[in-house]
Amino acid sequence: MTPFSLRGRLLLGSVVAIIVATFLAGVGINAISGLAVRALALSEIDEELRVLLAAVDINSSNQLFLDDTPTDPRFGIPNGGFYWQIGRNGNVELRSQSLWEQNLPWLRSRSRPRDADRATDMKGPNGSHLLAVERSISIPSASGDQIVDIVMALDNSELAPARWRFFYAMAPSLGVLSVALIAAVMAFLRYGLRPLNDLRTALMAVQERSARKITGQFPREVQPLVDDLNGLLASRETQLTQARARAGDLAHGLKTPLAALEATARILSEEGMSERAAAIQTEVSRMEAQIKRTLAQTRASLAAAHTVGVLNASADLQKIISVMRRLSVEREIEFDLVAPGEMWLAIDEADFADITGNLIDNARKWAAGRVKVRLSLLPEHEGVELLIEDDGSGLPEDAEIAFIRRGRRLDESVAGTGFGLAIAKDLVEAYDGKLTLARSGLGGLSVTVSLPMRLIKDRQAALEE
């Protein structure tokens, strides 16, 4: 799977989106945790501030004093991180030991009611950053009510560890969530793109000729494509059928002229012009052979375009060899057939008859006394192999497979048109097979037909079809 595939693109885009979303979620959680920790710190400050508010008073000498002091140990340690100071009219009169000889700035200058809490960030001892709250209260005294200001501050460095502990506790959850989302996206893509896999399977069935058109239920987004493909397949099949019909019409139309030429040849022969008659008869035979090959090619093209029948190749071979034995009664040729009891192939019966009939007949014509036919499965289920051998003269040392070309023959002394092998080769290649020639172990010609594995059907499938 590459980023240039549809699945790869969608997965890559989803992963990038999930990573970005997880990063933004982390930033948001970090900000929210900061606010939460700040709120907890303000709550802690407020609790200690209430202790100070309850303890502060003014004595008869008009001096501020505390009935009780906050118990947090940080107030008693210089630069301990927790600070307070109390004063009037901008003057500091009491402060925590943590401030030592330093003072905190007052927040009274801000436009807030005097009795309202004011929380802000400020500079503290040794350049530290503090979160501070100021509260003003009115305390009765001998000279009347007096406004007392109290500032309490907490070092922000006290907040950072808690904030990061919260973030580190959430980070694994974010990681697990990201992995779960990516796994969900992969599962979704697998489910969402399944119709495309189904479409590919249906197209493979058409290609392998086990179906004439694409069948199955597809989503509304894919169905128009399926309909167009089915329309294209139907149009192609129609065109091939018409082409076959035209070829048949042409062959039928040529029968009468060819018959007339044969009659002319007979008349010339009877009138003593045997050489001219033989020349005409030879060309008539060549024209008939050309017509047969054209029809075979047309049928092969049509067979490659749609579903074909299923046959028991072993049984058909037995029938063909039985016919060949009857044709070779005068020559006493021995035919050996080695084949399994049943082998079901998805091949048109007429095509299989043309392939095997032409090849076995060719072997019969050239054999000295023996023809061997073997049908078998290739090793590791790579396909089917049909081997036809004879003990004739075989291929000359300098002969090439090119003699399969139209009308090429090895020996004009043997009856035939030279198109048998060519027709067989065309039909084999129409089924994505291969026809090869070699010297036989019997001394003559060896013809090997290799057919793809997809043509093999089991008995049940063959019966159903």
C-alpha positions in Angstrom: 0.0 0.0 0.0 1.5 3.3 -1.1 0.5 6.9 -0.5 -0.5 7.1 -4.2 -3.2 4.5 -3.8 -6.7 5.5 -2.7 -6.4 3.6 0.6 -2.9 5.1 1.2 -4.0 8.6 0.5 -7.0 8.4 2.8 -4.9 6.7 5.5 -2.1 9.2 5.3 -4.6 12.1 5.4 -6.4 10.6 8.4 -3.1 9.9 10.3 -1.9 13.5 9.7 -5.3 14.8 10.9 -5.3 12.6 14.0 -1.7 13.7 14.9 -2.6 17.4 14.4 -5.8 16.9 16.5 -3.9 15.1 19.2 -1.3 17.9 19.3 -4.0 20.6 19.6 -5.8 18.5 22.2 -2.5 18.3 24.2 -2.2 22.1 24.0 -5.8 22.5 25.1 -5.4 20.1 27.9 -2.2 21.8 29.0 -4.0 25.2 29.0 -7.0 23.7 30.9 -4.7 22.0 33.4 -3.0 25.4 34.0 -6.3 27.0 34.7 -7.3 24.2 37.0 -4.0 24.3 38.9 -4.3 28.1 39.1 -7.8 27.7 40.5 -6.5 25.3 43.1 -3.7 27.7 44.0 -6.2 30.5 44.5 -8.3 28.2 46.6 -5.3 27.6 48.8 -4.4 31.3 49.0 -8.0 32.1 49.9 -8.0 29.6 52.7 -4.8 31.0 54.2 -6.1 34.5 53.6 -9.2 33.8 55.7 -7.0 32.8 58.6 -5.2 36.2 58.3 -8.5 38.1 58.1 -9.8 36.5 61.2 -6.5 37.0 63.1 -5.7 40.7 62.2 -6.7 43.4 64.7 -5.7 46.9 65.9 -4.5 47.4 69.5 -5.0 50.4 71.7 -1.7 51.9 70.3 -3.2 51.8 66.8 -0.8 49.1 65.8 -1.7 46.0 63.7 -1.2 42.6 65.3 -2.2 39.0 64.7 -4.1 36.8 67.2 -3.0 33.8 65.2 -0.6 33.2 62.3 -1.0 30.9 59.2 0.5 27.5 59.9 1.9 26.7 56.4 5.7 26.1 57.0 6.5 28.0 53.8 5.6 31.3 55.4 8.5 30.8 57.9 11.2 30.0 55.4 13.0 32.8 53.7 12.0 32.8 50.0 9.8 29.8 50.9 7.4 30.4 48.0 4.4 31.5 50.1 4.2 35.1 51.2 1.9 37.6 53.0 1.9 41.2 54.1 -0.5 43.4 55.9 -0.6 47.2 56.0 -2.5 50.5 55.8 -2.5 53.3 53.4 0.2 51.7 51.3 2.6 51.0 54.2 3.6 47.5 55.1 3.2 46.9 58.9 3.3 43.1 59.1 4.8 40.4 56.8 5.7 36.8 56.7 9.2 35.6 57.5 9.4 34.2 54.0 9.6 37.8 52.7 12.6 38.5 55.0 13.2 42.3 54.5 11.3 42.6 51.2 7.9 43.9 50.4 5.3 43.0 47.9 3.7 45.7 45.7 0.2 46.8 46.6 -2.6 46.3 44.1 -4.8 49.1 45.4 -4.1 51.3 42.5 -6.3 49.1 40.3 -9.8 50.3 39.8 -11.5 47.7 41.9 -13.9 48.0 44.9 -11.8 48.0 48.1 -13.7 45.0 49.5 -13.1 42.8 46.4 -10.5 40.2 46.0 -7.9 41.0 43.3 -5.7 38.2 41.9 -2.8 39.0 39.6 0.7 38.0 38.6 3.5 40.0 40.1 7.3 40.0 40.6 8.4 38.6 43.9 11.6 38.1 45.8 14.7 37.3 43.8 12.8 38.0 40.5 10.3 35.1 41.1 6.8 35.2 39.5 4.0 35.2 42.0 0.3 34.7 41.9 -1.1 37.2 44.4 -4.5 38.1 45.9 -5.2 41.3 47.8 -8.1 41.8 50.1 -9.2 45.0 52.0 -11.2 44.9 55.2 -12.5 47.4 57.7 -11.5 47.0 61.3 -13.0 49.1 64.1 -10.6 50.9 66.4 -10.5 53.6 69.1 -10.1 56.2 66.4 -12.8 54.7 64.2 -13.0 52.1 61.4 -9.8 51.7 59.5 -9.1 50.0 56.1 -6.5 47.2 56.3 -5.0 45.7 53.2 -3.7 42.2 53.0 -1.7 40.7 50.2 -1.0 37.0 49.9 1.1 35.5 47.1 2.2 32.0 46.0 5.3 31.4 43.8 4.2 30.2 40.3 7.1 27.7 40.4 5.0 25.8 42.9 2.3 25.4 40.3 4.4 24.2 37.4 5.2 20.7 38.7 1.5 20.0 39.4 0.6 21.3 36.0 3.1 19.1 34.3 2.2 16.1 36.4 -1.3 16.5 35.2 -0.1 16.8 31.6 2.2 13.8 31.8 -0.7 11.8 33.3 -2.9 12.7 30.3 -0.2 12.2 27.6 -0.4 8.3 27.6 -4.2 8.6 27.3 -3.7 10.9 24.3 -1.3 8.4 22.8 -3.7 5.5 23.3 -6.5 7.6 21.9 -4.4 8.4 18.8 -3.5 4.7 18.2 -7.2 3.7 18.7 -8.3 6.4 16.2 -5.8 5.3 13.6 -6.9 1.6 14.1 -10.5 2.8 13.7 -9.6 4.6 10.5 -7.9 1.6 9.1 -10.9 -0.6 10.0 -13.2 2.1 8.5 -11.1 2.2 5.3 -11.2 -1.6 5.0 -15.0 -1.5 5.4 -15.5 1.6 3.3 -13.4 0.4 0.4 -14.7 -3.2 0.4 -17.1 -2.4 -2.5 -14.1 -1.6 -4.7 -12.5 -5.0 -3.8 -15.9 -6.6 -4.6 -15.9 -4.8 -7.9 -12.4 -6.0 -8.6 -13.4 -9.6 -7.8 -16.4 -9.3 -10.1 -14.2 -7.9 -12.9 -11.8 -10.8 -12.4 -14.8 -13.2 -12.8 -15.6 -11.6 -16.1 -12.0 -11.7 -17.2 -11.8 -15.4 -16.3 -15.0 -16.0 -18.2 -16.9 -17.3 -15.2 -19.4 -14.5 -15.5 -20.8 -12.4 -18.4 -21.3 -9.2 -16.4 -20.6 -7.6 -13.0 -23.1 -8.8 -10.4 -23.6 -7.9 -6.8 -24.8 -5.1 -4.5 -22.8 -1.9 -4.6 -23.2 1.5 -2.9 -24.9 4.3 -4.8 -21.6 6.0 -5.5 -20.1 2.9 -7.2 -23.3 1.6 -8.9 -23.1 4.1 -11.8 -19.6 2.8 -12.6 -20.8 -0.8 -12.4 -23.6 0.1 -14.8 -21.2 1.7 -17.2 -18.9 -1.3 -17.1 -21.7 -3.7 -17.7 -22.9 -1.5 -20.6 -19.4 -1.6 -22.1 -19.2 -5.4 -21.7 -22.6 -5.9 -23.3 -21.6 -3.6 -26.2 -18.3 -5.5 -26.7 -20.1 -8.8 -26.7 -22.7 -7.5 -29.2 -19.9 -6.2 -31.4 -18.0 -9.5 -31.3 -21.2 -11.5 -31.9 -21.9 -9.3 -34.9 -18.4 -9.8 -36.1 -18.8 -13.5 -35.9 -22.1 -13.3 -37.7 -20.5 -11.3 -40.5 -17.6 -13.7 -40.7 -20.1 -16.6 -41.0 -22.0 -14.7 -43.6 -18.8 -14.1 -45.6 -17.9 -17.8 -45.4 -21.4 -18.8 -46.4 -21.3 -16.3 -49.3 -18.0 -17.7 -50.6 -19.2 -21.3 -50.6 -21.1 -20.8 -53.9 -18.2 -19.2 -55.8 -15.8 -21.9 -54.4 -18.2 -24.6 -55.4 -18.3 -23.1 -58.9 -14.5 -23.0 -59.1 -14.3 -26.7 -58.0 -16.9 -27.6 -60.7 -14.8 -25.6 -63.2 -11.7 -27.5 -62.1 -13.5 -30.9 -62.6 -14.6 -29.8 -66.1 -11.1 -28.7 -67.0 -9.8 -32.0 -65.7 -12.3 -34.0 -67.8 -11.3 -32.0 -70.9 -7.6 -32.9 -70.4 -6.4 -29.8 -68.8 -5.4 -31.5 -65.6 -2.6 -29.0 -64.7 -4.9 -26.0 -64.8 -7.6 -28.0 -62.9 -5.0 -28.9 -60.2 -3.9 -25.3 -59.9 -7.5 -24.1 -59.4 -8.2 -26.9 -56.9 -5.1 -26.0 -54.9 -6.1 -22.3 -54.6 -9.7 -23.3 -53.7 -8.3 -25.5 -50.9 -6.2 -22.7 -49.7 -9.1 -20.3 -49.7 -11.2 -22.8 -47.7 -8.4 -23.2 -45.2 -8.2 -19.4 -44.9 -11.9 -19.2 -44.2 -11.7 -21.9 -41.6 -8.9 -20.1 -39.8 -10.7 -16.8 -39.9 -13.8 -18.4 -38.4 -11.7 -20.1 -35.7 -10.0 -16.8 -34.8 -13.4 -15.1 -34.6 -14.8 -17.8 -32.4 -11.7 -17.6 -30.2 -12.1 -13.8 -29.8 -15.8 -14.3 -28.9 -14.9 -17.0 -26.4 -12.4 -14.6 -24.7 -15.2 -12.0 -24.3 -17.7 -14.0 -22.3 -18.5 -17.1 -20.4 -17.8 -20.4 -22.1 -18.9 -23.9 -21.4 -17.3 -26.4 -19.0 -16.2 -29.8 -20.3 -14.5 -33.0 -19.2 -11.3 -32.8 -21.1 -10.4 -36.4 -20.5 -13.6 -37.7 -21.9 -13.4 -35.4 -25.0 -9.9 -36.5 -25.7 -11.1 -40.1 -25.6 -13.7 -39.3 -28.2 -11.3 -37.5 -30.5 -8.7 -40.3 -30.3 -11.5 -42.8 -31.1 -12.2 -40.8 -34.3 -8.5 -40.7 -35.2 -8.3 -44.5 -34.8 -11.1 -44.9 -37.3 -9.3 -42.5 -39.7 -6.0 -44.4 -39.4 -7.3 -48.0 -39.9 -5.2 -48.6 -43.0 -2.0 -47.4 -41.4 -2.4 -49.2 -38.0 -1.2 -46.3 -35.9 -1.1 -46.9 -32.1 -2.6 -44.1 -30.0 -1.6 -43.9 -26.3 -3.7 -41.7 -24.0 -2.6 -40.8 -20.5 -5.1 -38.7 -18.7 -6.9 -38.5 -15.3 -10.4 -39.9 -15.0 -11.9 -36.4 -15.0 -10.5 -33.0 -15.6 -13.0 -30.2 -16.0 -11.9 -27.2 -18.0 -13.7 -23.9 -18.7 -13.3 -24.1 -22.5 -15.8 -24.0 -25.3 -16.3 -27.6 -26.6 -15.8 -26.6 -30.2 -12.6 -24.7 -29.4 -11.2 -27.7 -27.4 -12.1 -30.0 -30.3 -10.4 -27.7 -32.8 -7.2 -27.5 -30.6 -6.9 -31.2 -29.9 -8.4 -32.4 -33.2 -5.9 -30.3 -35.3 -2.9 -31.3 -33.2 -3.7 -35.0 -32.9 -4.6 -35.2 -36.6 -1.3 -33.5 -37.5 0.5 -36.1 -35.4 -1.5 -38.9 -37.0 -0.5 -37.7 -40.5 3.2 -37.5 -39.7 3.5 -40.5 -37.4 5.3 -43.7 -38.5 3.3 -45.8 -36.2 2.7 -44.2 -32.8 1.0 -41.1 -31.3 1.2 -40.4 -27.6 -1.2 -38.0 -25.9 -0.8 -37.0 -22.2 -3.1 -34.6 -20.2 -1.8 -33.6 -16.8 -1.7 -30.9 -14.1 1.5 -28.8 -14.0 3.6 -29.0 -10.8 2.5 -26.8 -7.9 -0.9 -26.3 -9.6 0.5 -23.9 -12.2 -2.0 -25.0 -14.8 -2.8 -27.8 -17.3 -0.4 -29.3 -19.8 -1.4 -31.2 -23.0 1.5 -33.1 -24.6 1.1 -34.6 -28.1 4.0 -36.6 -29.6 4.6 -38.7 -32.7 7.4 -40.9 -34.0 7.5 -39.3 -37.4 10.3 -37.4 -39.0 9.9 -34.4 -36.7 11.3 -30.9 -37.2 14.3 -30.5 -39.4 17.4 -29.2 -37.5 17.1 -25.7 -39.2 13.3 -25.5 -38.9 11.8 -22.7 -36.8 8.5 -22.3 -35.1 7.8 -19.7 -37.8 6.3 -22.5 -40.0 3.1 -22.1 -37.9 2.6 -18.9 -39.9 -0.2 -18.9 -42.3 0.0 -21.6 -45.0 3.5 -22.7 -44.1 4.1 -26.5 -44.3 7.1 -28.7 -43.7 6.3 -31.2 -46.4 4.0 -30.8 -49.3 3.8 -34.6 -49.8 1.4 -35.0 -46.9 -2.2 -34.0 -47.4 -3.4 -30.8 -45.6 -3.5 -27.1 -45.8 -0.8 -26.2 -43.2 -3.3 -24.2 -41.1 -4.0 -26.8 -38.4 -1.2 -25.7 -36.1 -1.9 -22.0 -36.8 -5.6 -22.5 -35.8 -4.7 -24.4 -32.7 -2.2 -21.7 -31.7 -4.7 -18.9 -32.2 -7.3 -20.7 -30.0 -4.8 -21.6 -27.3 -3.6 -18.0 -27.1 -7.2 -16.8 -26.9 -7.4 -18.7 -23.6 -4.1 -17.1 -22.4 -2.3 -20.3 -23.0 0.9 -21.2 -24.8 1.7 -23.6 -27.6 5.4 -24.7 -28.0 7.1 -27.1 -30.4 10.1 -29.4 -29.8 11.6 -32.7 -30.9 9.7 -35.6 -29.4 11.3 -38.4 -27.3 9.7 -40.7 -29.8 11.8 -39.1 -32.6 9.1 -37.0 -34.2 7.4 -33.7 -33.3 6.3 -32.8 -29.7 3.6 -30.2 -29.3 3.0 -28.8 -25.8 -0.2 -26.8 -24.9 0.0 -25.0 -21.5 -3.3 -23.6 -20.2 -3.7 -21.3 -17.1 -4.8 -22.6 -13.7 -8.0 -20.5 -13.8 -9.5 -22.7 -16.5 -9.6 -25.7 -14.1 -13.0 -26.3 -12.4 -13.9 -28.8 -9.8 -16.6 -31.3 -10.6 -19.3 -29.6 -8.5 -18.7 -26.2 -10.1 -18.7 -27.8 -13.5 -22.1 -29.5 -12.8 -23.5 -26.2 -11.5 -22.4 -24.4 -14.6 
